Amino acid sequence: MPDFIASGDECLPLPWRVAIRISQSKPRGRRGRHYSSIANESMRQFQCSIAGATVVWLSTRLFMEIHQLRYFVAVADEGSFSRAAAKVRVSQPSLSQQIRKLEGEIGQPLFDRLPRSVVMTEAGRCLIEYARQILASISDARRCVDELKGDVAGKVAVGAIPTIAPYVLPELVVTFQEHYPEVTLEVVEDVTEGITRRIDAGDLDVALASTCRPSPTLRRESLGSEPLLALVPEEHPLAEKDLVEFDDLKSQRFLLLHEMHCLSQQVNHLLESRRLRPEIALAGSQLSTIANMVAASIGISIVPQMMVKHHATPGCVSLPFAPPVPERELNLLSNPLRFQSKAAAAFRREAAAALSAKDLSTTPHAKE
């Protein structure tokens, strides 16, 4: 067995011309090893499976230390040596030295050093995704071994979009920590594009979101849906109605979230489907700001029911729509290609139970 598998992750030999696939078949052969390799002039894929695959060695080998790969990914993400050094908590000279060593091992520069930033070279762009895969595989291997202890413990990285996070996460986190005190939660709030990117990279174990684009690295478990409501000033003529028709919204000034939010995209699509071309008076970044603007009679908005239930805004009236009621999806996201710990699975169960108990969802949909 190669030394890096036996001794930990401090040094990882990476064959440049061999792509190793994870073999999910049972180990076979005299020593229980199963080799699955594809020789190629360029490295197509590299993954390590301690359970079922071992690296096939060639005469040409590269030796990359794991911390060098971590530093390389940090510089690529931050676009700056100083910011990357702060992110990984090392001095900038030390980080720069390790990047130079990595470049020396590869034989060509990974970054073009500009006056105020750095950009990846062609070699850097070639290496970056494989570096992420290697670091993710090592993280999964550690967690897989930790699972053998049998306890629900460790860390779970949880994400949520801004139109869900403040209304669901506080209560959910409290309940989860009461049930699983040995688990540390790391919470990230981001728009849908950022959430799915973090899921794909393995930076998040699970996330709460609404609609998102299908992806091989994205498992979407539907938790149902929730109604969308009209939000109007309390002095507005519509405030006296029991149900709002979309025809009532013609000629109204709308206050919506910025288009990078999926809720804004959903509302725009909803209005277009009703052949409405509303005047957009303001595009904001937070629902609370939108609600306060509505209270000031600047315009009206369409918001999710959970916002109204958790944060009533004085001066605003929320109104249900007449059937068919517009809704938005509620989804739990994870990466089917990554190892899911017991702690992450426990959080998924708690999240599903919490949302179903909030009287927000309608009929649950099938898993995808």
C-alpha positions as CSV (number, residue, x, y, z in Angstrom):
1,M,0.0,0.0,0.0
2,P,1.4,3.5,-0.8
3,D,2.8,5.4,2.1
4,F,0.4,8.3,1.9
5,I,-2.6,5.9,2.5
6,A,-0.9,4.3,5.4
7,S,0.6,7.3,7.1
8,G,-2.0,10.0,6.7
9,D,-2.3,13.0,4.4
10,E,0.9,14.9,4.8
11,C,2.4,13.8,1.5
12,L,0.4,12.7,-1.5
13,P,2.2,11.3,-4.6
14,L,0.2,12.2,-7.7
15,P,0.9,10.3,-11.0
16,W,0.5,12.9,-13.7
17,R,-0.2,10.6,-16.5
18,V,-2.6,8.2,-14.8
19,A,-6.2,8.8,-13.9
20,I,-7.5,6.7,-11.0
21,R,-11.1,6.0,-10.8
22,I,-12.9,5.0,-7.6
23,S,-13.7,1.3,-7.7
24,Q,-16.8,0.4,-5.9
25,S,-16.3,-3.3,-6.5
26,K,-15.1,-5.5,-3.6
27,P,-11.3,-5.7,-3.2
28,R,-9.8,-8.7,-4.9
29,G,-6.4,-10.3,-5.4
30,R,-3.8,-11.7,-3.1
31,R,-3.5,-8.7,-0.9
32,G,-7.1,-7.5,-1.4
33,R,-6.2,-4.8,-3.7
34,H,-8.1,-3.8,-6.8
35,Y,-6.4,-1.7,-9.5
36,S,-8.5,0.4,-11.9
37,S,-6.4,2.8,-14.0
38,I,-6.6,4.6,-17.2
39,A,-3.2,5.7,-18.7
40,N,-3.5,9.1,-20.5
41,E,-1.3,11.8,-21.6
42,S,-3.2,14.3,-19.5
43,M,-4.7,13.7,-16.1
44,R,-8.5,13.2,-16.7
45,Q,-9.6,12.3,-13.2
46,F,-8.0,11.5,-9.9
47,Q,-9.7,10.0,-6.9
48,C,-8.6,7.8,-4.1
49,S,-10.7,5.0,-2.6
50,I,-9.1,3.5,0.4
51,A,-11.7,0.7,0.4
52,G,-11.4,-0.4,-3.1
53,A,-8.6,1.2,-5.2
54,T,-4.9,1.8,-5.0
55,V,-2.8,4.1,-7.1
56,V,-0.9,2.4,-9.9
57,W,2.6,3.8,-10.0
58,L,4.4,4.9,-13.1
59,S,8.0,5.9,-13.5
60,T,7.0,9.6,-13.8
61,R,5.6,10.8,-10.5
62,L,4.9,14.1,-8.8
63,F,5.1,14.6,-5.1
64,M,2.6,17.2,-3.8
65,E,2.2,18.0,-0.2
66,I,-1.4,18.4,0.9
67,H,-0.9,21.7,2.6
68,Q,0.6,23.0,-0.7
69,L,-2.6,22.0,-2.5
70,R,-4.7,23.8,0.2
71,Y,-2.6,26.9,-0.2
72,F,-2.9,26.7,-4.0
73,V,-6.7,26.4,-3.9
74,A,-6.9,29.3,-1.4
75,V,-4.8,31.6,-3.7
76,A,-7.0,30.6,-6.6
77,D,-10.2,31.4,-4.7
78,E,-9.0,34.6,-3.2
79,G,-7.0,36.0,-6.1
80,S,-4.5,37.3,-3.7
81,F,-1.5,35.8,-1.7
82,S,-2.2,38.1,1.3
83,R,-5.9,37.2,1.5
84,A,-5.2,33.5,1.0
85,A,-2.6,33.6,3.8
86,A,-5.2,35.1,6.1
87,K,-7.7,32.5,5.0
88,V,-5.5,29.5,5.8
89,R,-3.9,31.2,8.8
90,V,-0.2,31.2,7.8
91,S,2.2,34.0,7.1
92,Q,2.3,35.3,3.5
93,P,6.0,34.5,3.0
94,S,5.4,30.9,4.1
95,L,2.5,30.5,1.8
96,S,4.4,32.1,-1.1
97,Q,7.3,29.7,-0.5
98,Q,5.1,26.7,-0.6
99,I,3.5,27.8,-3.8
100,R,6.9,28.3,-5.4
101,K,7.9,24.7,-4.3
102,L,4.7,23.4,-5.9
103,E,5.4,25.3,-9.1
104,G,9.0,23.9,-9.0
105,E,7.7,20.3,-8.7
106,I,5.3,20.8,-11.6
107,G,7.9,22.7,-13.7
108,Q,5.8,25.7,-14.6
109,P,4.1,28.6,-12.9
110,L,0.6,28.2,-11.6
111,F,-0.1,32.0,-11.3
112,D,0.7,35.2,-13.1
113,R,1.7,37.7,-10.5
114,L,0.1,41.0,-11.2
115,P,0.6,44.3,-9.3
116,R,-2.5,43.9,-7.1
117,S,-3.7,40.4,-7.8
118,V,-2.9,37.0,-9.2
119,V,-4.5,35.0,-12.0
120,M,-4.1,31.4,-12.8
121,T,-2.0,30.3,-15.7
122,E,-3.1,27.5,-18.0
123,A,-1.3,25.0,-15.8
124,G,-3.1,26.5,-12.8
125,R,-6.5,26.1,-14.4
126,C,-5.7,22.6,-15.4
127,L,-4.7,21.6,-11.8
128,I,-7.3,23.5,-9.8
129,E,-10.3,21.1,-10.2
130,Y,-8.1,18.0,-9.4
131,A,-6.7,19.8,-6.4
132,R,-10.2,20.3,-5.1
133,Q,-11.1,16.7,-5.8
134,I,-8.0,15.5,-3.9
135,L,-8.7,17.7,-0.9
136,A,-12.4,16.7,-0.9
137,S,-11.4,13.0,-1.0
138,I,-9.1,13.4,1.9
139,S,-11.8,15.1,3.9
140,D,-14.2,12.4,3.1
141,A,-11.7,9.7,4.1
142,R,-11.2,11.3,7.5
143,R,-14.9,11.6,8.0
144,C,-15.5,8.0,6.9
145,V,-12.9,6.8,9.5
146,D,-14.5,9.0,12.2
147,E,-17.8,7.3,11.5
148,L,-16.4,4.0,12.7
149,K,-16.5,5.4,16.2
150,G,-20.3,5.1,16.0
151,D,-21.1,8.5,17.6
152,V,-23.1,11.2,15.8
153,A,-20.4,13.9,16.2
154,G,-18.1,16.1,14.1
155,K,-18.9,19.1,12.0
156,V,-21.7,19.8,9.6
157,A,-21.5,22.7,7.1
158,V,-25.0,24.0,6.5
159,G,-26.1,26.5,3.8
160,A,-29.3,28.4,3.2
161,I,-30.4,31.1,0.9
162,P,-31.2,34.5,2.4
163,T,-35.0,34.2,1.9
164,I,-35.0,31.0,4.0
165,A,-32.1,31.3,6.5
166,P,-33.5,33.9,9.0
167,Y,-36.9,32.2,9.2
168,V,-35.9,28.6,9.5
169,L,-32.3,28.2,10.8
170,P,-32.4,29.8,14.3
171,E,-35.1,27.5,15.6
172,L,-33.7,24.5,13.6
173,V,-30.2,25.0,14.9
174,V,-31.4,25.2,18.5
175,T,-33.4,22.0,18.2
176,F,-30.6,20.2,16.4
177,Q,-28.0,21.1,19.0
178,E,-30.3,19.9,21.8
179,H,-30.6,16.5,20.1
180,Y,-26.9,16.3,18.9
181,P,-24.7,18.3,21.3
182,E,-21.5,16.7,20.0
183,V,-22.1,18.1,16.5
184,T,-20.7,21.5,15.6
185,L,-22.6,23.4,13.0
186,E,-21.1,25.8,10.5
187,V,-23.7,28.0,8.9
188,V,-23.3,29.8,5.5
189,E,-25.8,32.2,4.0
190,D,-25.6,32.8,0.3
191,V,-27.6,33.1,-2.9
192,T,-28.6,30.0,-4.8
193,E,-25.7,30.2,-7.2
194,G,-23.2,30.4,-4.3
195,I,-24.9,27.6,-2.4
196,T,-24.8,25.2,-5.3
197,R,-21.2,26.1,-6.1
198,R,-20.3,25.3,-2.5
199,I,-22.2,22.0,-2.5
200,D,-20.4,21.1,-5.7
201,A,-17.0,21.9,-4.2
202,G,-17.8,19.9,-1.0
203,D,-17.7,23.1,1.2
204,L,-21.3,22.4,2.3
205,D,-22.8,19.1,3.5
206,V,-26.4,20.2,3.1
207,A,-28.3,23.3,2.2
208,L,-31.8,24.8,2.3
209,A,-32.9,26.4,-1.0
210,S,-35.7,26.8,-3.4
211,T,-35.4,26.3,-7.2
212,C,-32.0,25.5,-8.7
213,R,-30.5,24.1,-11.9
214,P,-30.1,20.3,-12.1
215,S,-26.6,19.0,-11.8
216,P,-24.9,15.6,-11.3
217,T,-23.4,16.9,-8.1
218,L,-26.7,18.1,-6.7
219,R,-29.2,15.9,-5.0
220,R,-32.5,17.7,-4.5
221,E,-34.9,16.4,-1.8
222,S,-38.2,18.3,-2.0
223,L,-39.7,19.4,1.4
224,G,-42.8,20.6,-0.3
225,S,-43.7,24.2,-1.1
226,E,-45.1,27.4,0.5
227,P,-47.5,30.1,-0.6
228,L,-46.4,33.4,-1.9
229,L,-48.3,36.4,-0.5
230,A,-49.0,40.0,-1.7
231,L,-47.5,42.6,0.7
232,V,-49.1,46.0,0.5
233,P,-49.1,49.2,2.7
234,E,-51.9,49.1,5.2
235,E,-53.5,52.3,3.7
236,H,-53.4,50.7,0.2
237,P,-56.9,50.1,-1.5
238,L,-56.0,46.4,-1.8
239,A,-55.5,46.0,1.9
240,E,-59.2,45.6,2.4
241,K,-59.5,42.6,0.1
242,D,-59.7,39.0,1.4
243,L,-58.0,37.6,-1.7
244,V,-55.9,39.2,-4.3
245,E,-56.2,38.6,-8.1
246,F,-53.3,39.2,-10.4
247,D,-55.4,41.6,-12.3
248,D,-55.5,43.7,-9.1
249,L,-51.7,44.2,-9.5
250,K,-51.8,46.0,-12.8
251,S,-50.2,49.4,-12.8
252,Q,-48.7,48.8,-9.3
253,R,-45.1,49.7,-8.5
254,F,-43.2,46.7,-7.3
255,L,-40.4,46.3,-4.8
256,L,-38.4,43.1,-5.5
257,L,-35.1,41.6,-4.5
258,H,-32.1,41.9,-6.8
259,E,-32.2,39.4,-9.7
260,M,-29.4,37.3,-8.2
261,H,-32.0,36.0,-5.7
262,C,-34.0,33.1,-6.9
263,L,-37.1,34.6,-5.3
264,S,-36.8,37.6,-7.6
265,Q,-36.5,35.3,-10.6
266,Q,-39.6,33.4,-9.4
267,V,-41.7,36.5,-9.0
268,N,-40.7,37.9,-12.3
269,H,-41.5,34.7,-14.0
270,L,-44.9,34.6,-12.2
271,L,-45.8,38.1,-13.3
272,E,-44.7,37.4,-16.9
273,S,-46.9,34.3,-16.9
274,R,-49.8,36.5,-16.0
275,R,-48.9,38.9,-18.8
276,L,-48.0,41.6,-16.3
277,R,-45.2,44.1,-17.0
278,P,-44.9,45.8,-13.7
279,E,-42.9,48.9,-12.9
280,I,-40.0,47.9,-10.7
281,A,-39.5,50.8,-8.3
282,L,-36.6,49.2,-6.3
283,A,-34.4,46.1,-6.3
284,G,-33.2,45.3,-2.8
285,S,-30.9,42.7,-1.2
286,Q,-33.0,41.9,1.9
287,L,-36.7,41.1,2.4
288,S,-36.7,43.1,5.6
289,T,-35.7,46.2,3.6
290,I,-38.3,45.5,1.0
291,A,-41.0,45.2,3.7
292,N,-40.0,48.5,5.3
293,M,-40.2,50.2,1.9
294,V,-43.7,48.7,1.4
295,A,-44.7,50.1,4.8
296,A,-43.5,53.5,3.6
297,S,-45.9,53.2,0.7
298,I,-43.1,53.2,-2.0
299,G,-44.7,50.2,-3.6
300,I,-46.0,46.6,-3.1
301,S,-44.2,43.3,-3.2
302,I,-44.7,39.5,-3.3
303,V,-43.0,37.6,-0.5
304,P,-42.9,34.1,1.0
305,Q,-45.3,33.2,3.7
306,M,-42.5,32.3,6.2
307,M,-41.3,35.9,6.1
308,V,-44.7,37.2,7.2
309,K,-45.0,34.6,9.9
310,H,-41.7,35.3,11.5
311,H,-41.2,39.1,10.9
312,A,-44.4,41.1,10.8
313,T,-43.7,44.6,9.7
314,P,-45.8,47.5,11.1
315,G,-47.6,49.3,8.3
316,C,-47.8,46.3,6.0
317,V,-50.7,43.9,5.2
318,S,-50.1,40.5,3.7
319,L,-52.8,39.1,1.5
320,P,-53.3,35.6,0.0
321,F,-53.8,35.1,-3.7
322,A,-57.0,33.7,-5.2
323,P,-56.5,30.1,-6.5
324,P,-54.4,28.9,-8.2
325,V,-52.2,30.0,-5.3
326,P,-48.6,30.9,-6.4
327,E,-46.0,28.9,-4.5
328,R,-42.3,28.4,-4.3
329,E,-40.4,25.1,-3.8
330,L,-38.6,24.2,-0.6
331,N,-35.6,21.9,-1.2
332,L,-32.9,20.2,0.8
333,L,-29.7,20.0,-1.3
334,S,-26.6,17.8,-0.9
335,N,-23.9,16.3,-3.1
336,P,-24.6,12.6,-4.0
337,L,-20.9,12.1,-4.9
338,R,-19.6,13.1,-1.5
339,F,-19.5,11.1,1.7
340,Q,-22.5,11.9,4.0
341,S,-21.7,11.6,7.7
342,K,-24.2,10.4,10.3
343,A,-24.3,14.0,11.6
344,A,-25.2,15.4,8.1
345,A,-27.9,12.8,7.7
346,A,-29.2,13.7,11.2
347,F,-29.4,17.4,10.2
348,R,-31.3,16.5,7.0
349,R,-33.9,14.6,9.1
350,E,-34.2,17.5,11.5
351,A,-34.6,20.0,8.7
352,A,-37.3,18.0,7.0
353,A,-39.2,17.5,10.2
354,A,-38.9,21.2,11.1
355,L,-40.3,22.5,7.8
356,S,-43.1,20.0,7.7
357,A,-44.1,21.0,11.3
358,K,-44.3,24.7,10.4
359,D,-47.5,24.5,8.4
360,L,-45.7,26.0,5.4
361,S,-45.5,23.2,3.0
362,T,-48.1,21.7,0.8
363,T,-47.9,18.3,-0.7
364,P,-44.3,17.0,-0.6
365,H,-42.8,16.0,-3.9
366,A,-40.5,13.2,-4.8
367,K,-36.8,13.1,-4.4
368,E,-34.6,13.9,-7.3
